[in-house]
Amino acid sequence: MQEPPPWEVDNLPDGVRSSDFKEAESFYMTGILAARQRLIPAHPERHGSYFSLSGTQYEHNVKRLARLVASAPMHLDQQGKLYYPAVLIPDPTEVWRGRDLAPIAVCCEVGYLGSAWQHEATLLRPEVDAAHDHGQFIFSRLCLSRVSTTVNPTGWTPLVWLPSADTYGA
C-alpha cells in the first residue's frame, strides 16, 4: 500500500519519529549524531542557502506552522529568526512533463509544512529518495523568518537549508 502524501497526514509522515527531531537538534547544537544509521545530515560540510517552501498558504500547513511557532526553537538569532530541525522526505507530487524539478517535502516536529521545488532540492532529491528507501532520513534546518512577502496568515515564512548547487559541481 502506498503512503499518503505528507500534507494529508495529521501528524508525522510514515516512519518519521518525534525523537528524530530531538536527535537532529542535538546534532546541530553539539555536532554529535547519536544514531547515524537512521538520520543523515544534509551535507553539513558544504555551503548552502535557505530556500522558500511551496504550499505554506494551505489551511492545514498554516495550522501546523502556527503550532511550530508556539513551540521552543532550537535557536533564536539576534534578528528574531527561529530555527528548528527538519526532516526531508520525497514529495510524491507528479512532476509536470518538460519540467525538470523534483520536489522535497519538508517536515518538522508538527508535520509537513511545505515543499522545496528549487534546483538545489532536485539535486538533493536522489539522496533523499535513497535514504527513504532504506528506512533512513536526511535532515536539515528550518528557519522561520518574519518577512513582508509571507503568503500565510501566521506572518512567518518557513525556509529550509539546502546545499547550494555549486557544491554539487553544477
C-alpha positions in Angstrom: 0.0 0.0 0.0 1.3 3.4 -0.9 1.9 6.0 1.8 -0.5 9.0 1.7 1.1 12.4 0.7 2.7 14.1 3.7 0.2 17.0 3.6 -2.7 14.6 4.2 -1.2 13.2 7.4 -2.3 15.0 10.6 0.9 14.4 12.4 4.3 13.0 11.2 4.6 11.1 7.9 5.1 7.4 8.0 8.4 6.3 9.5 9.3 9.8 10.9 9.5 9.8 14.8 9.4 12.7 17.1 12.7 11.5 18.5 14.3 12.2 15.1 13.9 15.9 15.7 15.5 15.7 19.1 18.5 13.8 17.6 18.8 16.3 14.7 18.6 19.2 17.2 21.3 17.6 19.3 23.5 17.3 16.2 23.1 21.0 15.4 23.8 22.0 19.0 26.7 19.7 19.7 28.0 18.3 16.3 27.4 14.8 17.6 25.0 12.4 15.9 23.9 9.5 18.1 22.2 7.1 15.7 23.8 7.6 12.3 22.1 4.5 10.9 18.7 6.3 10.8 19.5 10.0 10.3 21.8 11.6 7.8 22.6 15.4 7.9 22.2 17.2 4.6 25.9 17.9 3.8 26.8 19.9 6.9 30.4 20.3 5.5 29.1 22.2 2.4 27.9 25.7 1.8 24.2 26.2 1.3 21.4 28.6 1.4 17.9 28.9 2.8 15.1 28.3 0.3 11.3 29.1 0.5 8.7 26.4 0.5 5.6 26.0 -1.7 2.3 25.1 -0.1 2.6 27.1 3.1 -0.6 29.0 2.4 -2.9 26.0 2.7 -5.0 25.7 5.8 -3.5 22.6 7.3 0.0 23.8 6.8 -0.8 27.2 8.3 -2.2 25.4 11.4 1.0 23.3 11.6 3.2 26.4 11.2 1.3 28.2 14.0 1.8 25.1 16.3 5.5 25.1 15.4 5.9 28.8 16.2 4.3 28.1 19.6 7.0 25.5 20.4 10.5 26.2 21.5 13.0 26.6 18.7 16.5 25.1 18.9 17.9 28.5 18.2 16.7 32.1 18.1 19.1 34.6 16.4 19.5 38.3 17.0 17.2 39.2 14.1 14.4 37.2 15.7 14.6 34.2 13.3 13.6 30.9 14.8 15.4 27.7 13.8 14.1 24.1 14.0 15.3 20.7 12.8 13.6 19.4 9.7 13.3 16.0 8.1 13.3 15.8 4.3 11.2 13.2 2.5 10.3 12.5 -1.1 7.4 14.7 -2.3 5.0 12.5 -4.3 3.8 15.3 -6.4 3.8 14.3 -10.1 6.3 16.5 -11.9 4.9 18.2 -15.0 6.0 17.0 -18.4 9.0 19.0 -19.6 9.7 20.3 -16.1 13.0 19.1 -14.7 12.4 19.8 -11.0 11.8 17.1 -8.4 10.4 18.5 -5.0 11.4 17.5 -1.5 8.8 17.6 1.3 9.9 19.4 4.4 8.6 18.1 7.8 9.2 19.4 11.3 8.0 18.2 14.7 4.4 19.2 13.9 4.3 17.5 10.5 4.5 18.7 6.9 5.0 22.4 6.2 5.6 22.6 2.5 7.9 21.5 -0.3 11.1 22.8 -1.8 11.0 23.0 -5.6 14.3 24.7 -6.3 17.1 23.3 -8.4 19.0 22.6 -5.2 16.1 20.4 -4.0 16.2 18.5 -7.3 19.9 17.8 -6.9 19.4 16.6 -3.3 16.3 14.5 -4.2 18.2 11.3 -5.2 19.9 11.2 -1.8 16.5 11.8 0.0 14.9 9.0 -2.1 17.8 6.6 -1.4 17.7 7.3 2.3 13.9 6.9 2.5 14.1 3.6 0.6 16.5 2.3 3.3 14.4 3.5 6.2 16.6 6.5 6.8 16.0 10.2 6.6 18.1 13.2 5.5 17.6 16.1 7.9 18.3 19.8 7.7 17.4 23.1 9.4 14.2 25.1 9.0 14.3 28.9 9.6 11.2 30.9 10.3 11.6 34.5 9.3 9.2 37.4 9.6 9.2 38.9 6.1 6.6 41.0 4.4 6.2 38.6 1.5 4.8 35.7 3.5 1.8 34.1 1.9 0.2 32.7 5.1 -1.6 34.5 7.9 0.9 33.5 10.6 3.3 36.2 9.5 6.2 33.7 9.4 7.9 32.4 6.3 9.5 28.9 6.6 12.8 28.5 4.8 14.8 25.2 4.5 18.5 25.0 4.3 19.8 23.0 1.3 23.3 22.6 0.0 23.9 25.1 -2.8 24.0 24.0 -6.4 27.7 24.9 -6.7 28.6 22.4 -4.0 27.4 19.7 -6.4 29.7 20.9 -9.1 26.8 22.3 -11.1 
